[in-house]
Amino acid sequence: MKDYLFIFRGGNTTELSPEESQKHMQKWYDWIKKLSDSGKFKAGEPLGSEAKVVKGGKKVVTDGPFAESKEVVGGYLIIQANDLNEATEIAKGCPTYDLDGSTEIRDIHKM
């Protein structure tokens, strides 16, 4: 089994009513519980909106990142799968697509 990183972008919940937001979050809890029960879930957290970017040889620090809402990274998961195809199939169960979000799937190389 290999580790894979899911990076979630978009899927903005700010336009949902409190009830809709709660229902959407329950879908996340249920999906992650299913992954956990199957032994596929390793770690994951939502990310806050406050950030800094350090860039270049002079290590310039700026506020940000300021991306379009569909590109904002909202959180991540680390899962275990046999290969990229299985990880991709697991990602298809994510609730982020209900709100037009996306998932980037990356294999994690051990150092």
KEKE-309485 format. One record per residue: residue number from 1; x, y, z of N, C-alpha, C in turn. Coordinates in Angstrom, 2 decimals, padded with zeros to 5 digits, always signed. Layout:
N
pt resi=NUM | nx=X | ny=Y | nz=Z | cax=X | cay=Y | caz=Z | cx=X | cy=Y | cz=Z
...
***
This chain:
111
pt resi=1 | nx=+000.84 | ny=-001.19 | nz=+000.00 | cax=+000.00 | cay=+000.00 | caz=+000.00 | cx=+000.88 | cy=+001.24 | cz=+000.00
pt resi=2 | nx=+000.44 | ny=+002.25 | nz=-000.74 | cax=+001.15 | cay=+003.52 | caz=-000.80 | cx=+000.27 | cy=+004.61 | cz=-000.18
pt resi=3 | nx=+000.91 | ny=+005.69 | nz=+000.21 | cax=+000.20 | cay=+006.85 | caz=+000.72 | cx=-000.07 | cy=+007.83 | cz=-000.42
pt resi=4 | nx=-001.26 | ny=+008.42 | nz=-000.40 | cax=-001.66 | cay=+009.42 | caz=-001.39 | cx=-002.21 | cy=+010.63 | cz=-000.67
pt resi=5 | nx=-001.91 | ny=+011.79 | nz=-001.21 | cax=-002.39 | cay=+013.06 | caz=-000.69 | cx=-003.53 | cy=+013.54 | cz=-001.56
pt resi=6 | nx=-004.66 | ny=+013.84 | nz=-000.94 | cax=-005.78 | cay=+014.48 | caz=-001.62 | cx=-005.75 | cy=+015.94 | cz=-001.24
pt resi=7 | nx=-005.67 | ny=+016.83 | nz=-002.22 | cax=-005.71 | cay=+018.27 | caz=-001.99 | cx=-007.05 | cy=+018.76 | cz=-002.53
pt resi=8 | nx=-007.86 | ny=+019.32 | nz=-001.65 | cax=-009.21 | cay=+019.75 | caz=-002.03 | cx=-009.23 | cy=+021.23 | cz=-002.36
pt resi=9 | nx=-009.77 | ny=+021.55 | nz=-003.54 | cax=-009.89 | cay=+022.94 | caz=-003.99 | cx=-011.35 | cy=+023.25 | cz=-004.26
pt resi=10 | nx=-011.68 | ny=+024.53 | nz=-004.05 | cax=-013.05 | cay=+024.98 | caz=-004.35 | cx=-014.05 | cy=+024.39 | cz=-003.37
pt resi=11 | nx=-015.25 | ny=+024.17 | nz=-003.86 | cax=-016.29 | cay=+023.62 | caz=-002.99 | cx=-016.70 | cy=+024.60 | cz=-001.91
pt resi=12 | nx=-016.86 | ny=+025.84 | nz=-002.27 | cax=-017.15 | cay=+026.92 | caz=-001.32 | cx=-018.50 | cy=+026.71 | cz=-000.63
pt resi=13 | nx=-018.47 | ny=+026.71 | nz=+000.71 | cax=-019.69 | cay=+026.51 | caz=+001.49 | cx=-020.28 | cy=+027.81 | cz=+002.01
pt resi=14 | nx=-019.66 | ny=+028.97 | nz=+001.69 | cax=-020.12 | cay=+030.24 | caz=+002.27 | cx=-021.51 | cy=+030.64 | cz=+001.79
pt resi=15 | nx=-021.96 | ny=+030.11 | nz=+000.67 | cax=-023.28 | cay=+030.48 | caz=+000.15 | cx=-024.38 | cy=+029.55 | cz=+000.64
pt resi=16 | nx=-024.03 | ny=+028.57 | nz=+001.47 | cax=-025.02 | cay=+027.64 | caz=+001.98 | cx=-025.68 | cy=+028.19 | cz=+003.24
pt resi=17 | nx=-026.93 | ny=+027.81 | nz=+003.43 | cax=-027.60 | cay=+028.14 | caz=+004.70 | cx=-026.94 | cy=+027.31 | cz=+005.80
pt resi=18 | nx=-027.14 | ny=+027.67 | nz=+007.06 | cax=-026.57 | cay=+026.86 | caz=+008.15 | cx=-027.01 | cy=+025.39 | cz=+008.09
pt resi=19 | nx=-028.25 | ny=+025.15 | nz=+007.72 | cax=-028.76 | cay=+023.79 | caz=+007.63 | cx=-028.09 | cy=+023.03 | cz=+006.48
pt resi=20 | nx=-027.95 | ny=+023.70 | nz=+005.32 | cax=-027.28 | cay=+023.08 | caz=+004.17 | cx=-025.81 | cy=+022.80 | cz=+004.48
pt resi=21 | nx=-025.18 | ny=+023.74 | nz=+005.16 | cax=-023.78 | cay=+023.57 | caz=+005.55 | cx=-023.62 | cy=+022.37 | cz=+006.47
pt resi=22 | nx=-024.52 | ny=+022.23 | nz=+007.43 | cax=-024.48 | cay=+021.09 | caz=+008.36 | cx=-024.65 | cy=+019.78 | cz=+007.62
pt resi=23 | nx=-025.58 | ny=+019.71 | nz=+006.68 | cax=-025.79 | cay=+018.50 | caz=+005.89 | cx=-024.55 | cy=+018.16 | cz=+005.07
pt resi=24 | nx=-023.94 | ny=+019.20 | nz=+004.49 | cax=-022.73 | cay=+018.99 | caz=+003.68 | cx=-021.59 | cy=+018.47 | cz=+004.56
pt resi=25 | nx=-021.41 | ny=+019.06 | nz=+005.74 | cax=-020.36 | cay=+018.61 | caz=+006.65 | cx=-020.61 | cy=+017.17 | cz=+007.11
pt resi=26 | nx=-021.86 | ny=+016.80 | nz=+007.30 | cax=-022.17 | cay=+015.43 | caz=+007.69 | cx=-021.73 | cy=+014.45 | cz=+006.60
pt resi=27 | nx=-021.88 | ny=+014.85 | nz=+005.33 | cax=-021.40 | cay=+014.00 | caz=+004.23 | cx=-019.90 | cy=+013.78 | cz=+004.34
pt resi=28 | nx=-019.15 | ny=+014.85 | nz=+004.69 | cax=-017.70 | cay=+014.73 | caz=+004.89 | cx=-017.40 | cy=+013.76 | cz=+006.03
pt resi=29 | nx=-018.07 | ny=+013.94 | nz=+007.18 | cax=-017.84 | cay=+013.06 | caz=+008.33 | cx=-018.12 | cy=+011.60 | cz=+007.96
pt resi=30 | nx=-019.22 | ny=+011.37 | nz=+007.26 | cax=-019.60 | cay=+010.01 | caz=+006.88 | cx=-018.56 | cy=+009.40 | cz=+005.93
pt resi=31 | nx=-018.09 | ny=+010.19 | nz=+004.95 | cax=-017.11 | cay=+009.70 | caz=+003.98 | cx=-015.79 | cy=+009.37 | cz=+004.68
pt resi=32 | nx=-015.34 | ny=+010.26 | nz=+005.55 | cax=-014.08 | cay=+010.03 | caz=+006.25 | cx=-014.21 | cy=+008.84 | cz=+007.21
pt resi=33 | nx=-015.36 | ny=+008.68 | nz=+007.85 | cax=-015.57 | cay=+007.52 | caz=+008.72 | cx=-015.50 | cy=+006.23 | cz=+007.92
pt resi=34 | nx=-016.10 | ny=+006.23 | nz=+006.75 | cax=-016.06 | cay=+005.05 | caz=+005.88 | cx=-014.61 | cy=+004.72 | cz=+005.50
pt resi=35 | nx=-013.82 | ny=+005.76 | nz=+005.16 | cax=-012.41 | cay=+005.55 | caz=+004.84 | cx=-011.65 | cy=+005.02 | cz=+006.05
pt resi=36 | nx=-011.94 | ny=+005.58 | nz=+007.20 | cax=-011.28 | cay=+005.16 | caz=+008.44 | cx=-011.62 | cy=+003.71 | cz=+008.78
pt resi=37 | nx=-012.90 | ny=+003.37 | nz=+008.68 | cax=-013.35 | cay=+002.00 | caz=+008.98 | cx=-012.71 | cy=+000.98 | cz=+008.04
pt resi=38 | nx=-012.41 | ny=+001.38 | nz=+006.81 | cax=-011.81 | cay=+000.47 | caz=+005.84 | cx=-010.29 | cy=+000.42 | cz=+005.95
pt resi=39 | nx=-009.71 | ny=+001.25 | nz=+006.84 | cax=-008.26 | cay=+001.28 | caz=+007.01 | cx=-007.54 | cy=+002.11 | cz=+005.98
pt resi=40 | nx=-008.26 | ny=+002.89 | nz=+005.18 | cax=-007.65 | cay=+003.69 | caz=+004.11 | cx=-007.26 | cy=+005.09 | cz=+004.58
pt resi=41 | nx=-007.91 | ny=+005.61 | nz=+005.61 | cax=-007.66 | cay=+006.97 | caz=+006.09 | cx=-006.45 | cy=+006.99 | cz=+007.02
pt resi=42 | nx=-005.53 | ny=+007.96 | nz=+006.78 | cax=-004.37 | cay=+008.13 | caz=+007.66 | cx=-004.43 | cy=+009.45 | cz=+008.42
pt resi=43 | nx=-004.76 | ny=+010.54 | nz=+007.72 | cax=-004.78 | cay=+011.86 | caz=+008.35 | cx=-005.52 | cy=+012.83 | cz=+007.44
pt resi=44 | nx=-005.88 | ny=+013.98 | nz=+008.00 | cax=-006.51 | cay=+015.02 | caz=+007.19 | cx=-007.12 | cy=+016.09 | cz=+008.06
pt resi=45 | nx=-007.14 | ny=+017.28 | nz=+007.52 | cax=-007.69 | cay=+018.43 | caz=+008.24 | cx=-008.15 | cy=+019.48 | cz=+007.23
pt resi=46 | nx=-009.14 | ny=+020.30 | nz=+007.61 | cax=-009.45 | cay=+021.49 | caz=+006.81 | cx=-008.36 | cy=+022.52 | cz=+007.06
pt resi=47 | nx=-008.19 | ny=+023.45 | nz=+006.15 | cax=-007.19 | cay=+024.51 | caz=+006.29 | cx=-007.88 | cy=+025.84 | cz=+006.52
pt resi=48 | nx=-007.25 | ny=+026.70 | nz=+007.30 | cax=-007.76 | cay=+028.04 | caz=+007.55 | cx=-007.53 | cy=+028.93 | cz=+006.34
pt resi=49 | nx=-008.14 | ny=+030.10 | nz=+006.35 | cax=-008.03 | cay=+031.02 | caz=+005.21 | cx=-006.87 | cy=+031.99 | cz=+005.35
pt resi=50 | nx=-006.33 | ny=+032.17 | nz=+006.55 | cax=-005.21 | cay=+033.09 | caz=+006.75 | cx=-003.92 | cy=+032.38 | cz=+006.33
pt resi=51 | nx=-003.08 | ny=+033.06 | nz=+005.53 | cax=-001.87 | cay=+032.41 | caz=+005.03 | cx=-000.81 | cy=+033.44 | cz=+004.67
pt resi=52 | nx=+000.40 | ny=+032.97 | nz=+004.53 | cax=+001.53 | cay=+033.75 | caz=+004.04 | cx=+002.21 | cy=+032.92 | cz=+002.96
pt resi=53 | nx=+002.88 | ny=+033.60 | nz=+002.04 | cax=+003.66 | cay=+032.94 | caz=+001.00 | cx=+005.08 | cy=+033.49 | cz=+001.09
pt resi=54 | nx=+006.07 | ny=+032.59 | nz=+001.15 | cax=+007.48 | cay=+032.96 | caz=+001.11 | cx=+007.99 | cy=+032.54 | cz=-000.26
pt resi=55 | nx=+008.64 | ny=+033.48 | nz=-000.99 | cax=+008.97 | cay=+033.21 | caz=-002.37 | cx=+010.33 | cy=+033.77 | cz=-002.76
pt resi=56 | nx=+011.03 | ny=+033.02 | nz=-003.59 | cax=+012.24 | cay=+033.49 | caz=-004.23 | cx=+013.47 | cy=+033.50 | cz=-003.33
pt resi=57 | nx=+014.61 | ny=+033.81 | nz=-003.96 | cax=+015.89 | cay=+033.83 | caz=-003.27 | cx=+015.96 | cy=+034.85 | cz=-002.15
pt resi=58 | nx=+015.19 | ny=+035.92 | nz=-002.27 | cax=+015.19 | cay=+036.95 | caz=-001.22 | cx=+014.15 | cy=+036.65 | cz=-000.13
pt resi=59 | nx=+013.46 | ny=+035.54 | nz=-000.30 | cax=+012.45 | cay=+035.10 | caz=+000.68 | cx=+011.42 | cy=+036.18 | cz=+000.99
pt resi=60 | nx=+010.86 | ny=+036.74 | nz=-000.06 | cax=+009.85 | cay=+037.78 | caz=+000.06 | cx=+008.57 | cy=+037.16 | cz=+000.63
pt resi=61 | nx=+008.05 | ny=+037.78 | nz=+001.67 | cax=+006.84 | cay=+037.29 | caz=+002.32 | cx=+005.66 | cy=+038.17 | cz=+001.92
pt resi=62 | nx=+004.59 | ny=+037.52 | nz=+001.46 | cax=+003.37 | cay=+038.24 | caz=+001.10 | cx=+002.18 | cy=+037.57 | cz=+001.78
pt resi=63 | nx=+001.11 | ny=+038.32 | nz=+001.94 | cax=-000.14 | cay=+037.73 | caz=+002.39 | cx=-000.70 | cy=+036.91 | cz=+001.25
pt resi=64 | nx=-001.44 | ny=+035.91 | nz=+001.57 | cax=-002.04 | cay=+035.12 | caz=+000.50 | cx=-002.08 | cy=+033.66 | cz=+000.90
pt resi=65 | nx=-002.28 | ny=+032.77 | nz=+000.00 | cax=-002.42 | cay=+033.04 | caz=-001.43 | cx=-003.80 | cy=+033.60 | cz=-001.76
pt resi=66 | nx=-003.87 | ny=+034.45 | nz=-002.76 | cax=-005.14 | cay=+035.00 | caz=-003.20 | cx=-005.47 | cy=+034.42 | cz=-004.56
pt resi=67 | nx=-006.18 | ny=+033.33 | nz=-004.54 | cax=-006.58 | cay=+032.66 | caz=-005.76 | cx=-008.09 | cy=+032.81 | cz=-005.92
pt resi=68 | nx=-008.56 | ny=+032.50 | nz=-007.13 | cax=-010.00 | cay=+032.46 | caz=-007.33 | cx=-010.58 | cy=+031.42 | cz=-006.38
pt resi=69 | nx=-011.81 | ny=+031.61 | nz=-005.95 | cax=-012.39 | cay=+030.71 | caz=-004.95 | cx=-012.37 | cy=+029.26 | cz=-005.41
pt resi=70 | nx=-012.47 | ny=+029.01 | nz=-006.71 | cax=-012.44 | cay=+027.62 | caz=-007.20 | cx=-011.06 | cy=+027.01 | cz=-007.09
pt resi=71 | nx=-010.02 | ny=+027.83 | nz=-006.86 | cax=-008.65 | cay=+027.34 | caz=-006.74 | cx=-008.14 | cy=+027.33 | cz=-005.30
pt resi=72 | nx=-008.90 | ny=+027.85 | nz=-004.36 | cax=-008.47 | cay=+027.92 | caz=-002.97 | cx=-008.39 | cy=+026.51 | cz=-002.39
pt resi=73 | nx=-007.25 | ny=+026.20 | nz=-001.77 | cax=-007.08 | cay=+024.91 | caz=-001.12 | cx=-007.80 | cy=+024.95 | cz=+000.22
pt resi=74 | nx=-008.76 | ny=+024.06 | nz=+000.39 | cax=-009.58 | cay=+024.07 | caz=+001.60 | cx=-009.20 | cy=+023.02 | cz=+002.62
pt resi=75 | nx=-008.43 | ny=+022.02 | nz=+002.20 | cax=-008.04 | cay=+020.97 | caz=+003.13 | cx=-007.32 | cy=+019.85 | cz=+002.40
pt resi=76 | nx=-006.97 | ny=+018.82 | nz=+003.18 | cax=-006.25 | cay=+017.70 | caz=+002.62 | cx=-006.59 | cy=+016.43 | cz=+003.39
pt resi=77 | nx=-006.34 | ny=+015.29 | nz=+002.76 | cax=-006.39 | cay=+013.99 | caz=+003.40 | cx=-005.17 | cy=+013.21 | cz=+002.94
pt resi=78 | nx=-004.71 | ny=+012.32 | nz=+003.79 | cax=-003.72 | cay=+011.33 | caz=+003.40 | cx=-004.41 | cy=+009.98 | cz=+003.54
pt resi=79 | nx=-004.41 | ny=+009.24 | nz=+002.45 | cax=-005.06 | cay=+007.93 | caz=+002.44 | cx=-004.06 | cy=+006.88 | cz=+001.98
pt resi=80 | nx=-004.43 | ny=+005.62 | nz=+002.16 | cax=-003.64 | cay=+004.51 | caz=+001.65 | cx=-004.42 | cy=+003.83 | cz=+000.55
pt resi=81 | nx=-003.71 | ny=+003.50 | nz=-000.53 | cax=-004.32 | cay=+002.78 | caz=-001.64 | cx=-003.24 | cy=+001.93 | cz=-002.30
pt resi=82 | nx=-003.67 | ny=+000.96 | nz=-003.06 | cax=-002.73 | cay=+000.09 | caz=-003.76 | cx=-002.00 | cy=+000.81 | cz=-004.89
pt resi=83 | nx=-002.72 | ny=+001.73 | nz=-005.55 | cax=-002.12 | cay=+002.45 | caz=-006.68 | cx=-002.93 | cy=+003.72 | cz=-006.96
pt resi=84 | nx=-002.47 | ny=+004.51 | nz=-007.92 | cax=-003.13 | cay=+005.77 | caz=-008.25 | cx=-004.57 | cy=+005.55 | cz=-008.72
pt resi=85 | nx=-004.81 | ny=+004.47 | nz=-009.44 | cax=-006.18 | cay=+004.21 | caz=-009.91 | cx=-007.13 | cy=+003.98 | cz=-008.74
pt resi=86 | nx=-006.70 | ny=+003.21 | nz=-007.74 | cax=-007.55 | cay=+002.99 | caz=-006.57 | cx=-007.75 | cy=+004.29 | cz=-005.80
pt resi=87 | nx=-006.68 | ny=+005.08 | nz=-005.65 | cax=-006.80 | cay=+006.38 | caz=-004.96 | cx=-007.79 | cy=+007.28 | cz=-005.68
pt resi=88 | nx=-007.76 | ny=+007.26 | nz=-007.00 | cax=-008.68 | cay=+008.07 | caz=-007.80 | cx=-010.13 | cy=+007.62 | cz=-007.57
pt resi=89 | nx=-010.36 | ny=+006.33 | nz=-007.53 | cax=-011.70 | cay=+005.81 | caz=-007.27 | cx=-012.17 | cy=+006.22 | cz=-005.87
pt resi=90 | nx=-011.27 | ny=+006.17 | nz=-004.89 | cax=-011.63 | cay=+006.60 | caz=-003.54 | cx=-012.02 | cy=+008.07 | cz=-003.55
pt resi=91 | nx=-011.26 | ny=+008.89 | nz=-004.27 | cax=-011.51 | cay=+010.34 | caz=-004.32 | cx=-012.89 | cy=+010.65 | cz=-004.90
pt resi=92 | nx=-013.39 | ny=+009.81 | nz=-005.77 | cax=-014.69 | cay=+010.04 | caz=-006.39 | cx=-015.84 | cy=+010.06 | cz=-005.38
pt resi=93 | nx=-015.62 | ny=+009.50 | nz=-004.18 | cax=-016.65 | cay=+009.50 | caz=-003.15 | cx=-016.70 | cy=+010.77 | cz=-002.32
pt resi=94 | nx=-015.80 | ny=+011.70 | nz=-002.58 | cax=-015.69 | cay=+012.93 | caz=-001.79 | cx=-016.88 | cy=+013.86 | cz=-002.00
pt resi=95 | nx=-017.39 | ny=+014.47 | nz=-000.93 | cax=-018.52 | cay=+015.39 | caz=-001.04 | cx=-018.18 | cy=+016.73 | cz=-001.68
pt resi=96 | nx=-016.92 | ny=+017.04 | nz=-001.92 | cax=-016.56 | cay=+018.34 | caz=-002.48 | cx=-017.17 | cy=+018.58 | cz=-003.85
pt resi=97 | nx=-017.45 | ny=+017.50 | nz=-004.58 | cax=-018.00 | cay=+017.65 | caz=-005.93 | cx=-019.43 | cy=+018.16 | cz=-005.92
pt resi=98 | nx=-020.12 | ny=+017.99 | nz=-004.79 | cax=-021.49 | cay=+018.52 | caz=-004.67 | cx=-021.49 | cy=+020.04 | cz=-004.83
pt resi=99 | nx=-020.37 | ny=+020.68 | nz=-004.47 | cax=-020.27 | cay=+022.15 | caz=-004.55 | cx=-019.25 | cy=+022.56 | cz=-005.62
pt resi=100 | nx=-019.07 | ny=+021.71 | nz=-006.63 | cax=-018.21 | cay=+021.98 | caz=-007.78 | cx=-016.73 | cy=+022.10 | cz=-007.39
pt resi=101 | nx=-016.33 | ny=+021.41 | nz=-006.33 | cax=-014.93 | cay=+021.39 | caz=-005.93 | cx=-014.14 | cy=+020.39 | cz=-006.75
pt resi=102 | nx=-012.84 | ny=+020.34 | nz=-006.49 | cax=-011.97 | cay=+019.39 | caz=-007.17 | cx=-011.00 | cy=+018.77 | cz=-006.18
pt resi=103 | nx=-010.42 | ny=+017.64 | nz=-006.56 | cax=-009.45 | cay=+016.95 | caz=-005.74 | cx=-008.22 | cy=+016.65 | cz=-006.59
pt resi=104 | nx=-007.07 | ny=+017.10 | nz=-006.12 | cax=-005.80 | cay=+016.73 | caz=-006.74 | cx=-005.28 | cy=+015.53 | cz=-005.96
pt resi=105 | nx=-004.84 | ny=+014.50 | nz=-006.67 | cax=-004.38 | cay=+013.27 | caz=-006.04 | cx=-002.90 | cy=+013.10 | cz=-006.37
pt resi=106 | nx=-002.08 | ny=+013.03 | nz=-005.31 | cax=-000.63 | cay=+012.92 | caz=-005.48 | cx=-000.10 | cy=+011.77 | cz=-004.66
pt resi=107 | nx=+000.80 | ny=+010.98 | nz=-005.24 | cax=+001.44 | cay=+009.93 | caz=-004.45 | cx=+002.53 | cy=+010.58 | cz=-003.59
pt resi=108 | nx=+002.71 | ny=+010.01 | nz=-002.41 | cax=+003.70 | cay=+010.54 | caz=-001.46 | cx=+004.91 | cy=+009.61 | cz=-001.51
pt resi=109 | nx=+006.06 | ny=+010.19 | nz=-001.82 | cax=+007.31 | cay=+009.42 | caz=-001.87 | cx=+007.96 | cy=+009.47 | cz=-000.51
pt resi=110 | nx=+008.35 | ny=+008.32 | nz=+000.01 | cax=+009.04 | cay=+008.25 | caz=+001.29 | cx=+010.49 | cy=+008.68 | cz=+001.10
pt resi=111 | nx=+011.00 | ny=+009.45 | nz=+002.06 | cax=+012.40 | cay=+009.90 | caz=+002.02 | cx=+013.29 | cy=+008.88 | cz=+002.70
***
